[in-house]
Amino acid sequence: MKLEAEKKFAAGLSITSNTLIIITKIIAGMVSGSISIISEAIHSLSDFLASVLTFFAVTRSAEPADKEHPFGHGKYEDMSGFIEGGLIIFAGLYIIYEAFSKLVSGYTMEAESMLGIYVMAFAVIANFLVSRYLFYVAKKSDSVSLRADAEHLQTDIFSSLGVLIGLILIKITGLAILDPIIAIVVALIILKTGFSISKETMNNLLDGSLPAGDIEEIENILRRNTVIKGYKNIKGRKSGQYKEIELTLLFNPDMKILCCHNVCDQIENDIKNKLGNVSINIHSEPM
C-alpha cells in the first residue's frame, strides 16, 4: 500500500472505530444508568471529531503545491494536530468537572454495572489496536495529524481504563466514590498529553525552529565534508510531515560553479538520508 493511501486508510479506520465505540457507550450508558459511561461517550465524541479532522488533514496535505499554496499543504496537518490537542484538553477538563460534580453531590451507582464493564473493556482493546496502527503509520510517514489522532485515542484508552477499573472496584466494594477519584487521575494524564500536542503543533504553525538534534545532525554532515570551507545561516522549520531547511555554504572563490553545484547536491542527499522528508534550499557564497 502506498504511503499516502495507507495514511488515508489509517484515518478512515480511526473514524470507523470511534463511531462504533460511541454508539456502544451511549447504549450502555442509557441501559445501565451510569453517568461515567455517558461522560466517556462524550469523550469518545471528541475522538471522533479529531479523527474526522485527521482524515481531512492527511487528504489535503497530500495535495501538491499550487499557485495559492506554493510551499505545499503540509500546514493542514499542524492545524489539525493543534485542534486535536485542544479537544484532548477539553475532554480532560470535562472529565474533571464531572468527577468533582459527583464528589460534591455524593454520587452513587444506580444501576447494574456489568454492561458498562463489558463495553469499557471493548473500548480499551479496540482503541489500543487502532492507536498502535496509527502510531505505526504516523512514524513511517512522519505525519503530525496521525500521531495526534493516535495520542487522542491513547487518552481514550486511559480514560476508558479508569472508568473500567472504577466500575470493577465499585462492583466489588460498593464504594461509588472510587469512580470520580480515578477519573480525576486519568484526566490529569489526558491534560498533559493535550498540552504537549498543542505546544508542538503551535511551534510548527508559528514556524518555530527544528529540534536542536536535527540542526546538530545537519552541522555534523557539513563538518564532515572537506570541500566546503564553512557554513552559516542554518534555518529549519516543520510543515506537516516535511522539514524545510535553508543554509549557506562557503566555497573557495576559485571553485567552478558545476563543482559547487555537485557538492550542494551531495549535501542535500546526505541530509535527506538522515532526516527523512526534507525540502532544502542551499545558497553558495565565496569564502
N, C-alpha and C positions, 0 to 999 in steps of 0.2 A: 504494500500500500504506500503510495506517495505521501510525503510528509504533510503537505497541506491537506490532503484528503483525510489522513489519519487525525489531524488536528480537528477537522470538522466532525469526524465520526466521534471523537472523544467528547467534544462539546455537546453533540446530539445525544450521546449516551447519558451524559450528566442530566440533561433536561428530562429524558425519559424516566430515569431512576428517581429523580426528585418528584416528578408528577405522581408516580406510584406511591412513594413514601408519604407524600402529603395526604393523598386520598386515604391510605390505611390509618394514618394518625388521626385524621378527622373522624373517621368511622369509629375507631377505638375510643377516642375521647368522648364522643357523643354516647356510645353504648355504655362505657364504664363510668362516665361521670367524672373523670379525672381532669382537674384543671391543668395539672402539669403536662399532660399529654396534649391538650389543646394548645398550650403555650409552645410545645415542641412543634406542633403543626404550623404555627405562625413562624417559628424559627426556620422550618423547612421551606416555607413560602419565600423567605429571603434567599435561601439557597437556590430556589427555582428561578427567581428574578436574576440572581447572579449568573446562573447557567445560560439564561437567555442572552444576557449581556455578553457573556463569553463567546457564544456562538456567533453573535453579531460581530464581535471584535475580530475573531480569527478569520471570519469571512472577508471583512473589509481590509484587514491588514495584509491579506494575501494578494490584494489587487496591486498591479504595477503602478509605478509613478505616472502621473498625468500632468496636464497643464496647470490644474488647480492645486495639485499636491506633488511638486517636482521632487520632493525628498521621500516620496512614498507615503504609505498609510500606517506605518508602524505605531504612531501615537495612539491609534484606536485601542491597541492592547493596553497601553499605560492608562488611558482614560477608563477603560473597563475595570482594570485592576484597582484603581483608586476608588471607583464607585463601590466595588465589591468589598473593599476594606471598610468603607463607610457602612455598608449593610451588615457586616460582621459586628462592628462596634454597636450599631443599633440593636442587633439581636442580643448582644451581651447585656446592654443596658436594660432592655425589656425583660430579660430573664431575672436580673437583679430586682427590678421593680416588682415583678410578680412574686418573687421569693419573699421580699420584705412585706408585701401585702399579706401573704399567707402567715408570716410570723406574727404580724400585728393582729390579724383577725382570728388567730388561733385555728388555723386550717386543719381540717380532718378529712380523711378519705371517706367518701360517702357511698362508694360502690366497690364491687368486686374488681380486683386489680390484675387478675391473671391475663386478661385480654391485653391490657397495657403492657405487661411484661413480655408477652409474645411479640407484640408489634415493635416495641423498643429494641428487642433482640434482633428482629429482622432488619430494622433501620440501621443498627450498628454494623451488621455484617454487610448489607448492601452498600452502605456509604464507604466502608473500608475498602471493598473490592474496587468500586468505581474511583475512589480517590487515589488508590495505588496506581491505577491505569493512567489517570490524569497526570499524576506526578511523573510517570514514566514518559509520556508523550511530551509533557512540558519541558523535561530535562533534555530530551532528544532534540526538540525544536527550539529550545530557549524561549518559550512562549510565556510572557508575563501574565496574560489573562488566564491561560490554562492553569498555571501554577496558583494564581489567586483563587480560581474556582476550586482547585484541589484543596487548598488551605481552608476554604469555606466549608467544603464537605467534611474536612477533618474536624472543624469546630463542631459540626453537627454530630460527629461520632462521639466527641467528648460530652456534649450536652445530652444526647440520647443515652449514652452510657451512664451519665449521672442520674438521669431520671430512672433508668432501668435498675440501678443499684438501690436508689431510693425506694422504688416500688417493691423490690425484693425484701429490703430491710423492714419496710412497713408491714409487708405480708407476714414476716417472721416475728417482729417485735410488737407491732401495733402502734409504734411511735411515729405518728404522721409528721412530727416536726422535723424529722430527718430529711424529708423531701426538699423543703426550701433551703436548708443549710447546705446540702450537697449542690443544689442548683446555683447558689452564690459562688461556691468554689469553682465550679465549672465555668460560670460566667466570667470570672476574672481571667481564666485561661483564654477564653474567647476574645476578651478585650485586648489582651496582649498581642494575639495574632492579628486582630484588626488594625491596631495602631502600627504594627510592623509593616504590613502590606501597604497601608496608606502612606507611610513615610517613604518607602522605597519608590512607589509609583509617582508620588508627588515630586520626588527628586528627579525622576525621568521626565515628567511633564514640564518641569522648570529648567530642563537641560542641565541638570547637575552633572558633575564630572563622573567619569567611570570610577569604579573602586580602585583604591591605591594599588592593589595587587595587579590589576590589568595594566596600569601605567608602568609599573615596575617590570612586567613581562616585556612590554614594548621597549623600554630602555635597555633591558638585557640583550634583546635582539640587535638593537642598534650598536651597542658597545662591542658585540662580537664581530661586527662587520668591519674589516680592516681597511676598506676602500674609502668609506666616508670619513671626513675629518672632524665631524661633530654634528650636533643636532640641537634644535631649540623649538619652542612654541608647540609642545605636545598638548593637544586638546582632544578630549573624548567625551561622548555622551551616549546615552542609551535611547533608542527609539523602537519600542516593541521588542522584537527578537533581535534587532540589528544594533551593532555598536558602530557609531560613526566617529572616525578618527581623522584628525588633521595634524600634520607635523612638518617641520622644515629640516632638510638635510643640507649639510655644508660639504662642498667638494673642493678639490684642488682647482684653482682657476683655469689651469691648462687642460683640464679633462674635457673630452669631447661630449657633446650633448647625447649621442647614442649610448655612450658608456654610462652616463648619469642615469639615463632612462632605464637601462638594463638593471642597474643597481637598485633603483626605485622599485622595479617590478619584483626583484628578489626579496627586498624588504617587505613589500606588500604581501607576497605569498607566505613569507615566514610568519607574519603577524596573523594572517588569516588561519594558517595551520594551528597556531597557538590559541587564538581567541574565538575561533568559530565564525559566526555570521558577522562579517565586518565590511564596512564601506570606508575606504581610505583615500584621503586627498593629500598627496605629498608635494611640497614646494621645494625646489632646488635652488641653492644660493652658493656663490663662490666663497671660499673661506677668507 
